[in-house]
């Protein structure tokens, strides 16, 4: 049965987009931590099956990053702050990471995708909370090895594509060690564009879920992309005006706590994720305790042939 959205579902998607735009405007790239979990909650309410929802949530979140990132550009100063030479060097690595993630995700069970979607943003949220208000990346920029930075970009791009977050957010700390703070922030935002574009093109080439119908192009859920993308782009600049009133460190910690709470809510609502955790727990118990609980089979009793015993001399028997 194809997915058909009623006016209430469209309204829910628009409200979700406004909420995502508020997060992006107040917290910058960290607001992207709420995008994929919000989709994981909303998509089943729009008629998407529980099996298809995790993969659609991840890929649609990456596609929504494109208009939101462009809409967040703060005029010419933001574009001038970008280190374009570094973007040209690192963008292919982020794109390769997105391609690798697409190849891996295509062979994964939907419940494993949901588990990755939950664990990845939680790790980023914990790191964001830990380093809020300053850290090693706020000192003098270093000159890291280009090979090491490229490898980090590939791995970071693959991790971001599997978890539905921005590659710029994953690589922000590495860029902060190589560039001044303003340049690192602008370059990380710009790096999100080629990464998200590559991931979105790859999602279009994947066959759509059979139950999605015309609402999906590949594994992109088009109604969510349109409604959430447009409303987020409209709300983010308005919320951006409130950002100066938020202290940086408490705001980052607040976003981290909020993202983890949202992820816990998404995990509780995801039946597939719950069943995967139960199966994993049972398999681990069976593996650990199976040898202790199952008795070892007794050795087989020897079988004697009466004719052989009767013909065998007593000396040989002794």
C-alpha positions as a Python dict, from the first residue, in 0.01 Angstrom:
ca = {
    (1, 'X'): (0, 0, 0),
    (2, 'X'): (144, 337, -106),
    (3, 'X'): (200, 619, 143),
    (4, 'X'): (-69, 889, 115),
    (5, 'X'): (-41, 1202, 329),
    (6, 'X'): (-347, 1380, 467),
    (7, 'X'): (-349, 1751, 571),
    (8, 'X'): (-266, 1657, 931),
    (9, 'X'): (51, 1476, 817),
    (10, 'X'): (156, 1775, 606),
    (11, 'X'): (99, 2002, 905),
    (12, 'X'): (312, 1774, 1123),
    (13, 'X'): (596, 1787, 870),
    (14, 'X'): (577, 2167, 852),
    (15, 'X'): (585, 2197, 1231),
    (16, 'X'): (880, 1959, 1241),
    (17, 'X'): (1058, 2179, 989),
    (18, 'X'): (996, 2485, 1203),
    (19, 'X'): (1138, 2303, 1503),
    (20, 'X'): (1447, 2196, 1305),
    (21, 'X'): (1494, 2551, 1177),
    (22, 'X'): (1479, 2677, 1535),
    (23, 'X'): (1749, 2428, 1636),
    (24, 'X'): (1975, 2526, 1346),
    (25, 'X'): (1924, 2896, 1411),
    (26, 'X'): (1997, 2874, 1784),
    (27, 'X'): (2271, 2611, 1788),
    (28, 'X'): (2425, 2623, 1440),
    (29, 'X'): (2544, 2292, 1297),
    (30, 'X'): (2476, 2123, 1632),
    (31, 'X'): (2106, 2166, 1558),
    (32, 'X'): (2148, 1893, 1297),
    (33, 'X'): (2170, 1638, 1580),
    (34, 'X'): (1792, 1666, 1614),
    (35, 'X'): (1711, 1622, 1243),
    (36, 'X'): (1736, 1244, 1186),
    (37, 'X'): (1582, 1147, 1525),
    (38, 'X'): (1290, 1384, 1459),
    (39, 'X'): (1235, 1218, 1122),
    (40, 'X'): (1251, 875, 1284),
    (41, 'X'): (963, 982, 1507),
    (42, 'X'): (758, 1163, 1242),
    (43, 'X'): (785, 929, 942),
    (44, 'X'): (587, 639, 1097),
    (45, 'X'): (313, 892, 1179),
    (46, 'X'): (302, 976, 808),
    (47, 'X'): (240, 616, 705),
    (48, 'X'): (598, 493, 654),
    (49, 'X'): (653, 137, 772),
    (50, 'X'): (875, 74, 1073),
    (51, 'X'): (1116, -127, 859),
    (52, 'X'): (1171, 152, 603),
    (53, 'X'): (1164, 447, 845),
    (54, 'X'): (1529, 435, 970),
    (55, 'X'): (1687, 434, 625),
    (56, 'X'): (1447, 700, 494),
    (57, 'X'): (1514, 914, 804),
    (58, 'X'): (1892, 905, 754),
    (59, 'X'): (1896, 979, 381),
    (60, 'X'): (1621, 1243, 395),
    (61, 'X'): (1802, 1418, 681),
    (62, 'X'): (2118, 1439, 469),
    (63, 'X'): (1921, 1586, 179),
    (64, 'X'): (1756, 1846, 405),
    (65, 'X'): (2104, 1962, 510),
    (66, 'X'): (2158, 2110, 162),
    (67, 'X'): (1895, 2390, 169),
    (68, 'X'): (1941, 2451, 542),
    (69, 'X'): (2319, 2493, 507),
    (70, 'X'): (2280, 2730, 213),
    (71, 'X'): (2015, 2929, 401),
    (72, 'X'): (2245, 2958, 703),
    (73, 'X'): (2517, 3138, 509),
    (74, 'X'): (2552, 3478, 673),
    (75, 'X'): (2617, 3691, 367),
    (76, 'X'): (2952, 3758, 208),
    (77, 'X'): (3147, 3749, 534),
    (78, 'X'): (3061, 3384, 585),
    (79, 'X'): (3167, 3289, 234),
    (80, 'X'): (3488, 3491, 266),
    (81, 'X'): (3577, 3306, 586),
    (82, 'X'): (3581, 2969, 406),
    (83, 'X'): (3921, 2817, 332),
    (84, 'X'): (3842, 2720, -27),
    (85, 'X'): (4180, 2552, -85),
    (86, 'X'): (4111, 2316, 204),
    (87, 'X'): (3755, 2257, 79),
    (88, 'X'): (3889, 2151, -261),
    (89, 'X'): (4124, 1907, -91),
    (90, 'X'): (3878, 1759, 159),
    (91, 'X'): (3550, 1758, -36),
    (92, 'X'): (3644, 1448, -242),
    (93, 'X'): (3727, 1262, 80),
    (94, 'X'): (3390, 1347, 235),
    (95, 'X'): (3218, 1238, -87),
    (96, 'X'): (3408, 908, -89),
    (97, 'X'): (3303, 852, 272),
    (98, 'X'): (2939, 909, 175),
    (99, 'X'): (2969, 657, -110),
    (100, 'X'): (3126, 396, 119),
    (101, 'X'): (2848, 448, 373),
    (102, 'X'): (2583, 407, 102),
    (103, 'X'): (2737, 77, -7),
    (104, 'X'): (2749, -48, 352),
    (105, 'X'): (2400, 74, 448),
    (106, 'X'): (2245, -101, 148),
    (107, 'X'): (2339, -438, 300),
    (108, 'X'): (2231, -359, 657),
    (109, 'X'): (1908, -451, 830),
    (110, 'X'): (1682, -154, 900),
    (111, 'X'): (1711, -213, 1273),
    (112, 'X'): (2091, -185, 1256),
    (113, 'X'): (2050, 144, 1067),
    (114, 'X'): (1824, 262, 1350),
    (115, 'X'): (2088, 159, 1605),
    (116, 'X'): (2356, 355, 1416),
    (117, 'X'): (2122, 651, 1389),
    (118, 'X'): (2082, 648, 1765),
    (119, 'X'): (2439, 582, 1873),
    (120, 'X'): (2615, 826, 1638),
    (121, 'X'): (2438, 1148, 1739),
    (122, 'X'): (2461, 1048, 2106),
    (123, 'X'): (2841, 1022, 2076),
    (124, 'X'): (2853, 1359, 1902),
    (125, 'X'): (2624, 1512, 2163),
    (126, 'X'): (2847, 1386, 2444),
    (127, 'X'): (3154, 1526, 2270),
    (128, 'X'): (2975, 1856, 2213),
    (129, 'X'): (2883, 1876, 2581),
    (130, 'X'): (3235, 1785, 2691),
    (131, 'X'): (3412, 2044, 2475),
    (132, 'X'): (3151, 2320, 2514),
    (133, 'X'): (3304, 2653, 2600),
    (134, 'X'): (3653, 2585, 2474),
    (135, 'X'): (3908, 2314, 2425),
    (136, 'X'): (4225, 2228, 2246),
    (137, 'X'): (4085, 2343, 1915),
    (138, 'X'): (4045, 2702, 2043),
    (139, 'X'): (4419, 2767, 2069),
    (140, 'X'): (4671, 2838, 1797),
    (141, 'X'): (4599, 2646, 1475),
    (142, 'X'): (4841, 2367, 1389),
    (143, 'X'): (4961, 2227, 1060),
    (144, 'X'): (4832, 1869, 1058),
    (145, 'X'): (4943, 1614, 804),
    (146, 'X'): (4735, 1639, 487),
    (147, 'X'): (4718, 1260, 458),
    (148, 'X'): (4593, 1224, 814),
    (149, 'X'): (4334, 1499, 764),
    (150, 'X'): (4215, 1337, 440),
    (151, 'X'): (4176, 998, 608),
    (152, 'X'): (3981, 1162, 891),
    (153, 'X'): (3758, 1325, 630),
    (154, 'X'): (3682, 991, 461),
    (155, 'X'): (3608, 817, 792),
    (156, 'X'): (3412, 1117, 920),
    (157, 'X'): (3208, 1135, 600),
    (158, 'X'): (3119, 766, 622),
    (159, 'X'): (3025, 799, 990),
    (160, 'X'): (2811, 1106, 919),
    (161, 'X'): (2633, 937, 626),
    (162, 'X'): (2550, 631, 837),
    (163, 'X'): (2413, 838, 1126),
    (164, 'X'): (2233, 1116, 937),
    (165, 'X'): (2437, 1411, 1065),
    (166, 'X'): (2649, 1678, 899),
    (167, 'X'): (3003, 1587, 798),
    (168, 'X'): (3105, 1938, 901),
    (169, 'X'): (2983, 1871, 1254),
    (170, 'X'): (3179, 1545, 1273),
    (171, 'X'): (3499, 1709, 1143),
    (172, 'X'): (3463, 2041, 1326),
    (173, 'X'): (3721, 1955, 1593),
    (174, 'X'): (3979, 1843, 1336),
    (175, 'X'): (3929, 2160, 1132),
    (176, 'X'): (3953, 2373, 1447),
    (177, 'X'): (4304, 2235, 1505),
    (178, 'X'): (4411, 2340, 1156),
    (179, 'X'): (4234, 2676, 1114),
    (180, 'X'): (4135, 2978, 1321),
    (181, 'X'): (3796, 2951, 1488),
    (182, 'X'): (3596, 3160, 1238),
    (183, 'X'): (3752, 2989, 936),
    (184, 'X'): (3704, 2643, 1088),
    (185, 'X'): (3331, 2704, 1147),
    (186, 'X'): (3270, 2842, 797),
    (187, 'X'): (3479, 2569, 632),
    (188, 'X'): (3298, 2295, 823),
    (189, 'X'): (2962, 2434, 709),
    (190, 'X'): (3078, 2452, 348),
    (191, 'X'): (3214, 2097, 362),
    (192, 'X'): (2861, 1978, 441),
    (193, 'X'): (2737, 2075, 91),
    (194, 'X'): (2944, 1839, -129),
    (195, 'X'): (2903, 1564, 128),
    (196, 'X'): (2523, 1597, 149),
    (197, 'X'): (2490, 1636, -228),
    (198, 'X'): (2685, 1313, -292),
    (199, 'X'): (2483, 1125, -30),
    (200, 'X'): (2155, 1253, -181),
    (201, 'X'): (2252, 1150, -535),
    (202, 'X'): (2343, 806, -405),
    (203, 'X'): (2007, 782, -227),
    (204, 'X'): (1827, 858, -554),
    (205, 'X'): (1998, 562, -722),
    (206, 'X'): (1881, 310, -461),
    (207, 'X'): (1548, 133, -525),
    (208, 'X'): (1262, 283, -326),
    (209, 'X'): (1080, 76, -61),
    (210, 'X'): (787, -112, -212),
    (211, 'X'): (543, 35, 41),
    (212, 'X'): (643, 398, -22),
    (213, 'X'): (510, 448, -375),
    (214, 'X'): (541, 790, -544),
    (215, 'X'): (618, 959, -211),
    (216, 'X'): (976, 829, -240),
    (217, 'X'): (1248, 895, -494),
    (218, 'X'): (1499, 626, -422),
    (219, 'X'): (1527, 626, -44),
    (220, 'X'): (1438, 996, -11),
    (221, 'X'): (1098, 1074, 140),
    (222, 'X'): (995, 1367, -82),
    (223, 'X'): (713, 1515, 133),
    (224, 'X'): (947, 1547, 432),
    (225, 'X'): (1224, 1688, 214),
    (226, 'X'): (992, 1956, 74),
    (227, 'X'): (796, 2050, 388),
    (228, 'X'): (1074, 2027, 646),
    (229, 'X'): (1334, 2179, 415),
    (230, 'X'): (1127, 2487, 326),
    (231, 'X'): (1000, 2558, 677),
    (232, 'X'): (1345, 2507, 831),
    (233, 'X'): (1501, 2749, 582),
    (234, 'X'): (1237, 3010, 670),
    (235, 'X'): (1264, 2973, 1049),
    (236, 'X'): (1644, 2938, 1085),
    (237, 'X'): (1728, 3304, 997),
    (238, 'X'): (1466, 3426, 1246),
    (239, 'X'): (1603, 3203, 1522),
    (240, 'X'): (1955, 3315, 1433),
    (241, 'X'): (1874, 3660, 1573),
    (242, 'X'): (1824, 3505, 1915),
    (243, 'X'): (2161, 3328, 1919),
    (244, 'X'): (2359, 3625, 2066),
    (245, 'X'): (2140, 3606, 2376),
    (246, 'X'): (2243, 3245, 2443),
    (247, 'X'): (2576, 3182, 2623),
    (248, 'X'): (2785, 2952, 2405),
    (249, 'X'): (2878, 2680, 2655),
    (250, 'X'): (2536, 2640, 2825),
    (251, 'X'): (2366, 2644, 2484),
    (252, 'X'): (2589, 2366, 2355),
    (253, 'X'): (2527, 2155, 2663),
    (254, 'X'): (2155, 2222, 2636),
    (255, 'X'): (2156, 2106, 2274),
    (256, 'X'): (2352, 1793, 2368),
    (257, 'X'): (2107, 1701, 2646),
    (258, 'X'): (1811, 1777, 2421),
    (259, 'X'): (1949, 1566, 2135),
    (260, 'X'): (2004, 1269, 2365),
    (261, 'X'): (1651, 1301, 2504),
    (262, 'X'): (1510, 1310, 2152),
    (263, 'X'): (1714, 1006, 2055),
    (264, 'X'): (1587, 815, 2357),
    (265, 'X'): (1231, 904, 2257),
    (266, 'X'): (1296, 787, 1902),
    (267, 'X'): (1446, 463, 2029),
    (268, 'X'): (1147, 391, 2251),
    (269, 'X'): (909, 449, 1960),
    (270, 'X'): (1110, 233, 1721),
    (271, 'X'): (983, -125, 1750),
    (272, 'X'): (1255, -248, 1517),
    (273, 'X'): (1530, -101, 1734),
    (274, 'X'): (1379, -253, 2046),
    (275, 'X'): (1354, -598, 1890),
    (276, 'X'): (1713, -574, 1767),
    (277, 'X'): (1837, -493, 2117),
    (278, 'X'): (1636, -784, 2260),
    (279, 'X'): (1775, -1025, 2000),
    (280, 'X'): (2129, -900, 2061),
    (281, 'X'): (2085, -944, 2437),
    (282, 'X'): (1951, -1297, 2394),
    (283, 'X'): (2230, -1393, 2153),
    (284, 'X'): (2494, -1261, 2393),
    (285, 'X'): (2344, -1457, 2683),
    (286, 'X'): (2325, -1772, 2474),
    (287, 'X'): (2685, -1732, 2364),
    (288, 'X'): (2812, -1663, 2717),
    (289, 'X'): (2604, -1912, 2913),
    (290, 'X'): (2530, -2179, 2654),
    (291, 'X'): (2835, -2389, 2739),
    (292, 'X'): (2753, -2369, 3110),
    (293, 'X'): (2385, -2453, 3085),
    (294, 'X'): (2405, -2733, 2829),
    (295, 'X'): (2542, -3053, 2990),
    (296, 'X'): (2820, -3227, 2806),
    (297, 'X'): (2703, -3549, 2643),
    (298, 'X'): (2807, -3866, 2829),
    (299, 'X'): (3065, -4086, 2654),
    (300, 'X'): (2910, -4362, 2450),
    (301, 'X'): (2906, -4702, 2621),
    (302, 'X'): (3116, -4969, 2448),
    (303, 'X'): (2920, -5224, 2251),
    (304, 'X'): (3026, -5584, 2302),
    (305, 'X'): (2948, -5865, 2064),
    (306, 'X'): (2857, -6179, 2258),
    (307, 'X'): (3004, -6407, 1992),
    (308, 'X'): (3333, -6218, 1995),
    (309, 'X'): (3356, -6235, 2376),
    (310, 'X'): (3280, -6607, 2371),
    (311, 'X'): (3558, -6683, 2121),
    (312, 'X'): (3817, -6454, 2281),
    (313, 'X'): (4071, -6637, 2502),
    (314, 'X'): (4079, -6542, 2869),
    (315, 'X'): (4441, -6436, 2844),
    (316, 'X'): (4356, -6177, 2576),
    (317, 'X'): (4068, -6044, 2781),
    (318, 'X'): (4303, -5989, 3076),
}
